[in-house]
Amino acid sequence: MFRPLILAAAAVSLGACASVIPQREPANALYRLSPLEPAYQLSASVTVREPEASRLLSGRAIAAEDETGALRYVRSVQWTDRATSLMQEALLDLLSGEGGNVALPAQAGALTDFEFSWRISDLTLKGETARCRLEGTTLKGQERSVFRQTSIATSANARAGTDAARAEALVEAGRSCAREAAAFIAESTRQP
């Protein structure tokens, strides 16, 4: 008899607590990096891993560095998906090939001639400047030995000081990083 009353009181108490917790405001605008048109022809098969990144950079939130060097979330804008997933999709979009010369996501689980492993170290805003920095490594297929490495840094300036304009500049910087990575992959995996 008392047990159902206690459970009901506990449920009401928990429900009341949940409504007191402030809810995060939804973003005014969502941004993505793809779809992009294929721009780099492959002459080998390549597995493209989802890039590694810090928690700050790998999620849906867009971060900006203030004048003191502190990083803060820009609440009015965010990515449509995890930033690392969007970068992987953009890179895959840019690579094309014929027959067995394809770029595949690591999730496909296929054996390929090469593998591209990468890490995003910056994908943030500073004032009206958007920055992207990544380090990438091409590995030889089944051997998994390091074949070539690269470091890429791009930036783009916002056309205005609004959060939307700054987010658009970050999209541009991210796409530029993906283009340079795609060019590196196409060049470094070229078969003699």
N, C-alpha and C positions, 0 to 999 in steps of 0.2 A: 504494500500500500504506500509506504513512504518512498520506496525506491522510484516509482514513476514520477512522484512529485519532485524529488531531488533532481532527477534527470531533466524534467521539464524546466525547472528553475535554472539549471546549468546551461541548457540550450538558450534560454532567454538572455542570460547573462552574456554568453559568448556572442550572440547576435547583436546585443547592444554595444559590445566592445568593437565589433567589426565596423559598425556604422560611425564610430568616433574617429577611427583611423583615417587621416586625410588621404583622399585618392589623388593620384598623379593626374595632372591635366593632360588631356590628349594633345599630341602635336598638331599644329595648324597645317603642316605640309609634310609629306613623305617623299623621300628621294631614292632613286635607284641608279645603278651604273650601266645596266644593259636594258634592252638588247642593243648590240653593236653589230655592224656588218663585218663579215670575215675579211681580213686584210693581209694575213700572212699564211703562205702556202707551206705545208709541212712535207718533208720527204722521209719521214719516219713516224712511228706511232709514239705518242707521249701520254703519260698519265700526269694529270695536273692535280696536285693535292690542294685541299683548302688551306689557305695560309694560316700560320700561327700568328697570334697577336696577344697583347695584354688584354685583360678583361675590359679595360676602358675603351680600347679600340675595336674589340671584336663583336660588340653588341650592336643594338639598333640605335643607341644614343650617339649624337654628334657632340664632340667635345671642342672647346675653345680654350686657348691659353690667354690669360689676362696679363696685364702689364707687370704683375709681380711674379709671373711664371706659374701661377696656380692654374690647374685645369678644371674647367667647370662644364657641365652639360648645358647645351643650348636647348632649352625646353620646348621652344616653338617648332623645331624641325627635328626629324629623325629619318633613319634609313627604313626602307620597306621590309628588310630582313637583316640578319646579322651582316655586318660590314665584310667579314671574312668570306661569307658565302657569296655576297654580291661581287666581290673582287674575283673569286674563282669563276663565277658565271661570265663575267666580262672577259676574262682571259680566254675561256673556252670559246666564247662567241667570236673572238678575233682570229682564232686559228682554224684553218681549213686544210683539207687534203683529200686525196682520192684513194680508193681501194683500202689498203691496210694502214695508210698514212693518216691517222686521225688523232685528235686530242680527246681524251676521255677523262671524266672525273674519277678520282680514286675510288669513289663509291661503286663504280662499275666492276671493280675487282678483276679486270683483264690484265694479262701480261702484255707489256709494251716494250719497245726498244729503249725508251728513256722515261725518266720520271722527273718532274719539276717540283721541288720542295722549296717553300719560301716563307718568309716572315715579314710581316708589316710592322715597322717600328714607329711609324707616324702616319696618321690620317686625321689631322686636326686643323683647326682654324687658329690664326693669330691675327687679331684685328680683322682686316679685310683681305688677308692672304691665306689661301688654303694650301696645305702642305701634305705631300705623300712621300713616304720613304719606305723602301723595301729592300731586302737582300734575298737573292734567289740562287738555288743550286740545281744544276742539271746532273742527274745520276744516270749511269749506264744501267739499263734494264734489270736483268736478274742478278747481276753482280752487285748492284747498288753501290758501286764505287763512284766517287766524285769525278765528274767529267769537266764541268765548267761552272764558274760562279760569277755573279754580277751584283752590283749595288746600284739602285736606281733612286733618284730623287727628283720630284717635279713639284711645281707650285703653280697657282693661278690666282689672279686678283679678282675680287668681287667688283661688279659694276656699280654697286651701291653699298651702303652700310647696313642694310636690312638683313635679318637672319636668313630670309629666303635667298637673297642675292649671294650671301656668304656660303650657303649650302650648295647653290648652283656652282660656285667656284670650287667647292670641295669635290663635287661630282666631276668637274673638268680635270682637276688634279688627279683624282683616282683613275679616271679613264686614261689619262696620259701615262700614268704608272703602268697600267695594264697593257697599253700599246707598246711601251718600251720592253716590258717583260715578254710579250708575244714575239716581238722582233728578235729578242735574245734567244728565245726557244727555237724559233724557225732557223736562225743562223747556227746556233750551237748543235742542233740535231741534224743538220744537213749531211746527207750520206754522200760519200765521194763517188 
